[in-house]
């Protein structure tokens, strides 16, 4: 399929898009850049799942992790992804489509909370997560074996839709393989009231990665990551339409859904605050 990079809005439907913060952890700048950082200091990491919806379609992007993995990996779980989605009026038991950007523990961990969902995944990601590179801790440490096996079981139940590069999932919603962080890493492009928005997920963990052409430490292919920043820019209406996967700034740059959801959920289809 030819990758559609047009920013034309045409008559495409518009979607609401939300970032839901479900966990966090303390970290240092040196943890987030290959080669470290000369100005080391605190650089916390937030964890999100994303919600895309309009009257015709609902997509959940990624399924986070739960209490067991949070304890195992020393993360602060603020609420389960299912609880976060419930605050937005979404019952995970009724969700029909889940986009998995990649199979790392913090993006696929509670997939079994979605009993009827079809999971959308890149061919390259399943091949990578079950292939020869998982012999090496450098590449395997971001995966939980039981979760990868669980997703393989979903394949045998015909509940995984595989994509090879670019795929349109609905009018105005598409996935695009970027690679880099993992071999099958994908982003999501969404048509919104403010134009084309890109949920970068871990194609760019922080704004600083794509803005300054820097690279996160957990990496399979540095070249694909850096080239991928150009793809993000082409897919998005502007650089202000790219939403990174773990940056706490997301919660400050976008308006809260409501006063009650301050610090929990923000509207990405609204203009950013700065």
C-alpha positions, 0 to 999 in steps of 0.5 A: 500500500502506498503511504498517503502523506497528504495533509488535505482534510477533504471530507474525512470524518474528524475524531476526538483524541485523548491521552490518558495517564496511567503510570509514572516513574522518576528517572534521569536525563542520562537514562533517555539519550544514547550517549547520556546527557551533559546536563544530567538531571531529573527527567520523569517518564509518564505512561499513557494509553490513547483513545480515538473516537467519533460517532462511528468508531472507537479505537484504543491505542495500547493497553499499558501494564497492570499492578504485577508488572508495575511492582516487578519493574518499579513503576508507580501505577496511578490507575489501571488502563481500564480504570482510566478508560472508564473515566472517559465512559469507555468499557474495555469489555465493549472495545472492538479495536485496539492498536498495539504500537509495539509489544513492550510491557508498557504498551500491551500488558493488559490486553486480556482486559479487552475480551472482544477486541481485534488487535492491530499489529505490524507483521515485523513486530510479531516476527521481532518479538518471537525471533532470534533477537530475543536471545539478547537482553539488550533487545528482550528486556522491554518484553514480558514473555507471557504477554508475547505468548498471550498475543500469539494465542490471540493470533490462533483465535483470529484476533490479531490483524497484521499490517505491513507498513501502512494501513487505513483502519477507518476513514481518517485513521491509519497506522504507519510502521516506523521501526527503530525502537523495535523492529515493528514499531508503528505510529498512528495518524488521526484526522481531527478538528485541528488537522492531522495528528500523529500519536508517535508512541515510542517512535519518539519518547519525548518531544526532545527526541524528534525536535533535536534529532536525539535517540532513546537508549532502548533501540534496535535500529538508530537509523530507522528512528532518525529517519522516522522523525522525518516521517512523523513530520510528513504525516502530521499537520505540523510539529505541534501535531506530534504527540510523543509517547512518554513525555510529562509535558503532554499533560501540560501542553494540552487542556484537561478533559475536565477539572475532575480529570486534571492530570489524568486525561487531556484532549489532543484534538484541541489546540495545545496551550503553548 
